[in-house]
Amino acid sequence: MLSDRFGRAIDYLRLSVTDRCDLRCSYCLPKGFKGFEEPAHWLRFDEIERVAAAFVRLGTRRIRLTGGEPLLRRDLPLLAGRLSALPGLSDLSLSTNATQLERHAEDLRRAGVSRLNVSLDSLRRDCVAQLTGSDSLPKALAGLSAAKAAGFERIKINMVPIAGVNDGDIEAMAEFCIEHGFILRLIEAMPMGDSGRDTRGSELAPILERLSRRFSLSELSVSLGGGPARYWGSSDGRFTLGLITPISQHFCASCNRLRMSVDGTLYLCLGQEQRFELRPLLRAGCSDAELEAAIRAAIELKPEKHDFREAPAKVMRFMSQTGG
């Protein structure tokens, strides 16, 4: 098993397959942003597979495909099939905004993707258009329906509560999740890039209190995935709520992940600048042993914690550039 210099086991890799997105969520990408990576610098599928295989040989058991919007990458189900076949990999998942999911849900399921996280910040069409810069709600709902029909279970809905924008929509989203058997996860906005710093995220503790009263929630001891979310469940078992609190109650001491951007850069922490570039090694024809050594060297750079509270202006890159 891979471990860093602070004794944390690293068993989770988030692989970005594109930094492009068909939406412009206000907390992720600013309007008019054009600083995307050149396609010539994107890792090819065979290169992504080599990196993933090296991580799995070193003990990684979970891989998540991310973006940008990963379903904008052509033939993504083909890559998913190759990754799901890696000996030793126990979980292949996907994060998406669901606008492209209606066309791809069945292929993804057949390819071995086991779980989906869907970003959806409101069920009000005008609010979604305001947050994403696009009238995208109908496509997202169609994608969710297709995912259910394809056999995906316990789909997670990721919602970023923003004060005065969608924080009044949380109860409606909870009822929607109960109706469809989804898990609702509330995520604190992070100060990444100018757009992230300009987002006034809502405090989750008061939201948890009001949802607990309404749905009779109690904290669960089980983990529902490989991430940092803490979960609560309703007394009747119909509603599950997850909270991801990188600002108010950070989880750096148990961080188990690395992120790789579309150009093969390993980011060791969302809230720090340490990175390690794998693309030059891959395109220079490195051996598997050299690739594994590079991954081990990269993990030695992983910092102890982020500085989102102490230095919110420190990270200039946007979330979509890091890989979600």
C-alpha positions in Angstrom: 0.0 0.0 0.0 1.2 3.5 -0.8 1.6 5.8 2.1 2.9 9.4 2.5 5.4 10.8 5.0 2.6 11.5 7.4 1.5 7.8 7.5 -1.7 8.3 5.4 -2.5 5.4 3.1 -3.1 6.5 -0.4 -5.6 4.2 -2.1 -7.8 6.6 -4.1 -6.9 8.3 -7.5 -9.1 10.9 -9.2 -8.3 10.9 -12.9 -9.3 13.9 -15.0 -9.9 13.1 -18.7 -10.6 16.7 -19.7 -10.6 20.2 -18.3 -13.4 21.2 -20.6 -17.0 21.5 -19.4 -20.3 22.4 -21.1 -21.4 24.4 -18.1 -19.9 27.4 -16.3 -20.8 26.8 -12.6 -20.2 30.1 -10.8 -18.0 28.5 -8.1 -15.9 26.5 -10.5 -15.2 28.3 -13.8 -15.6 32.0 -14.5 -17.6 33.3 -17.5 -15.4 33.7 -20.6 -12.6 31.5 -19.3 -10.4 30.2 -22.2 -7.3 29.0 -20.5 -7.9 25.3 -21.3 -5.1 22.8 -21.8 -4.0 22.1 -25.4 -5.4 18.8 -26.7 -1.9 17.8 -27.7 -1.0 17.8 -24.0 -3.9 15.6 -23.0 -2.8 12.1 -21.9 -3.9 9.5 -24.4 -6.0 6.6 -23.3 -3.0 4.2 -23.3 -1.1 6.7 -21.2 -4.0 7.1 -18.7 -4.2 3.3 -18.5 -0.5 3.0 -17.8 -0.7 5.4 -15.0 -3.8 3.8 -13.5 -2.2 0.3 -13.8 0.9 1.6 -12.0 -1.2 3.0 -9.1 -3.2 -0.2 -8.8 0.0 -2.3 -8.7 1.1 0.0 -5.8 -2.1 -0.5 -3.9 -4.7 2.0 -5.2 -8.1 0.3 -5.1 -10.5 3.2 -6.1 -10.4 5.3 -9.2 -12.8 8.1 -10.1 -13.1 9.6 -13.6 -13.5 13.4 -13.4 -13.2 16.6 -15.4 -14.3 19.2 -16.3 -17.1 17.2 -17.6 -15.6 13.7 -18.3 -18.4 12.7 -20.7 -17.1 15.4 -23.1 -14.1 13.1 -23.7 -14.8 11.1 -26.8 -15.1 7.3 -26.3 -14.9 7.6 -22.5 -16.7 4.2 -22.0 -13.9 2.5 -23.9 -11.4 3.9 -21.4 -13.7 2.9 -18.5 -13.8 -0.6 -19.8 -10.0 -0.8 -19.9 -9.6 0.6 -16.4 -12.4 -1.6 -14.8 -10.5 -4.6 -16.1 -7.3 -3.8 -14.2 -6.5 -6.6 -11.7 -6.8 -5.4 -8.2 -9.1 -2.4 -8.8 -12.2 -2.7 -6.7 -14.1 0.5 -7.5 -14.4 2.6 -10.7 -16.7 5.6 -10.4 -17.6 8.8 -12.3 -18.3 12.4 -11.5 -20.6 14.2 -14.0 -23.0 17.1 -14.4 -25.3 14.5 -16.1 -26.0 16.7 -19.2 -24.4 14.0 -21.4 -25.5 11.1 -19.3 -28.6 10.1 -21.2 -26.5 9.0 -24.2 -23.8 7.3 -22.2 -25.4 5.7 -19.1 -25.9 2.2 -20.5 -22.4 2.1 -22.1 -20.8 3.3 -18.8 -22.6 0.6 -16.8 -21.6 -2.1 -19.3 -18.0 -0.8 -19.2 -17.8 -1.4 -15.4 -18.4 2.0 -13.9 -20.0 1.1 -10.6 -21.0 4.4 -9.0 -22.1 7.9 -10.1 -21.8 11.3 -8.4 -23.9 13.9 -10.1 -23.5 17.7 -9.6 -26.9 19.3 -9.3 -27.4 22.5 -7.2 -31.1 23.1 -7.5 -34.3 21.7 -9.0 -35.4 25.2 -10.0 -34.8 25.7 -13.7 -34.0 29.4 -13.3 -31.6 28.8 -10.4 -29.7 26.1 -12.3 -29.4 28.5 -15.3 -28.1 31.2 -13.1 -25.5 28.9 -11.4 -24.4 27.0 -14.6 -24.8 29.7 -17.3 -27.0 27.3 -19.2 -30.6 26.0 -19.2 -29.2 22.6 -18.3 -31.7 21.2 -15.7 -33.9 19.2 -18.3 -30.8 17.5 -19.6 -29.5 16.7 -16.1 -32.8 15.2 -15.1 -33.0 13.1 -18.3 -29.5 11.9 -17.5 -30.4 10.8 -14.0 -33.4 8.9 -15.3 -31.2 7.1 -17.9 -28.7 6.2 -15.1 -31.5 4.7 -13.0 -32.8 2.8 -16.0 -29.2 1.5 -16.7 -29.1 0.0 -13.3 -27.0 2.5 -11.3 -28.0 2.4 -7.7 -27.5 4.8 -4.8 -26.5 7.7 -7.1 -25.1 10.6 -5.1 -26.3 14.1 -5.8 -23.6 16.7 -5.0 -25.0 20.1 -4.1 -23.0 23.2 -3.2 -25.2 25.4 -1.0 -24.7 29.1 -1.7 -26.1 31.7 0.6 -29.0 33.6 -1.0 -28.9 31.5 -4.2 -29.9 27.9 -3.6 -29.7 27.4 0.2 -33.5 27.5 0.3 -33.7 24.6 -2.1 -32.1 21.9 0.1 -35.3 20.5 1.5 -36.8 20.1 -2.0 -33.6 18.4 -3.1 -33.9 16.1 -0.1 -37.4 15.1 -1.0 -36.3 14.5 -4.6 -33.6 12.2 -3.4 -36.0 10.3 -1.2 -38.4 9.9 -4.1 -35.7 8.5 -6.4 -33.4 6.6 -3.9 -30.5 9.1 -4.3 -28.0 10.1 -1.7 -27.8 13.9 -1.1 -24.4 15.3 -0.3 -23.8 18.9 0.6 -20.4 20.3 -0.1 -18.8 23.5 1.2 -17.6 25.9 -1.5 -13.8 26.0 -1.7 -11.7 29.1 -2.5 -10.1 27.9 -5.7 -9.5 30.5 -8.3 -11.3 33.9 -8.4 -14.7 32.3 -9.0 -14.3 30.0 -5.9 -13.2 32.8 -3.7 -16.2 35.0 -4.8 -18.7 32.3 -3.8 -20.4 32.8 -0.5 -21.0 29.3 0.6 -23.5 28.5 3.3 -22.6 27.0 6.7 -23.5 23.4 6.8 -24.0 23.0 10.6 -27.3 24.9 10.7 -28.4 23.1 7.6 -27.7 19.8 9.2 -29.7 20.8 12.3 -32.8 21.7 10.3 -32.6 18.6 8.1 -32.1 16.5 11.2 -35.3 17.9 12.7 -37.3 17.4 9.6 -36.1 13.9 8.6 -35.1 12.5 12.1 -31.5 12.0 11.1 -28.8 10.3 13.1 -25.1 9.9 12.2 -24.1 6.7 10.5 -21.0 4.8 11.4 -20.5 3.3 7.9 -18.6 4.9 5.0 -20.4 5.1 1.7 -17.5 5.3 -0.7 -13.8 6.1 -0.5 -14.2 9.9 0.2 -14.3 12.2 3.2 -18.1 12.6 3.5 -19.7 11.9 6.9 -23.2 10.5 6.6 -26.5 10.7 8.4 -29.6 8.6 7.8 -33.3 9.0 8.5 -35.1 6.9 11.1 -37.2 5.2 8.3 -34.1 4.4 6.2 -35.4 6.3 3.2 -33.0 9.3 3.3 -29.2 9.5 3.4 -27.4 12.8 3.8 -23.6 13.3 3.4 -21.6 16.4 4.4 -18.2 17.3 2.9 -16.6 20.0 5.0 -13.2 21.0 3.8 -13.4 24.4 5.4 -15.3 24.2 8.6 -14.1 20.7 9.6 -11.3 19.6 7.4 -10.3 16.0 7.0 -6.6 16.4 6.0 -5.4 13.9 8.6 -7.3 11.1 6.8 -6.7 12.3 3.2 -6.3 9.2 1.0 -6.2 10.6 -2.5 -4.2 12.1 -5.3 -5.6 13.9 -8.4 -4.2 13.7 -11.9 -5.1 16.4 -14.4 -5.7 15.8 -18.1 -2.1 16.7 -18.9 -0.7 14.1 -16.5 0.1 16.4 -13.6 -0.3 14.9 -10.2 -1.8 17.4 -7.7 -1.0 16.3 -4.1 -3.6 18.6 -2.5 -6.5 20.8 -3.6 -5.4 23.6 -1.3 -1.6 23.6 -2.0 0.6 23.9 -5.1 2.7 20.8 -4.8 2.6 18.9 -8.1 4.5 16.3 -10.1 4.4 16.0 -13.9 4.2 12.5 -15.3 3.6 13.3 -19.0 7.3 14.0 -19.8 8.2 10.6 -18.3 5.5 8.8 -20.2 6.4 10.4 -23.6 10.1 9.7 -23.0 9.3 6.0 -22.9 9.9 5.4 -19.1 9.7 1.8 -17.9 7.0 0.6 -15.5 9.5 0.6 -12.7 10.5 4.2 -13.4 6.8 5.2 -13.5 6.2 3.6 -10.1 9.3 5.3 -8.7 8.0 8.6 -9.9 4.6 8.0 -8.3 6.3 7.2 -5.0 8.4 10.4 -5.3 5.3 12.4 -6.0 3.6 11.1 -2.9 6.5 12.3 -0.8 5.5 15.9 -1.8 2.0 15.5 -0.4 1.5 18.3 2.3 0.1 17.7 5.7 -2.9 20.0 5.2 -4.4 22.7 3.0 -4.5 26.4 3.9 -8.0 27.3 2.7 -8.7 29.2 5.9 -5.3 30.7 6.5 -4.5 31.6 2.9 -7.7 31.6 0.8 -6.0 33.4 -2.1 -3.1 31.0 -2.3 -4.5 28.6 -5.0 -5.0 30.4 -8.3 -6.0 27.4 -10.5 -9.7 26.6 -10.9 -11.3 23.4 -9.8 -11.7 22.1 -13.3 -8.0 22.5 -13.9 -7.2 20.3 -11.0 -9.6 17.5 -11.8 -12.5 17.9 -9.4 
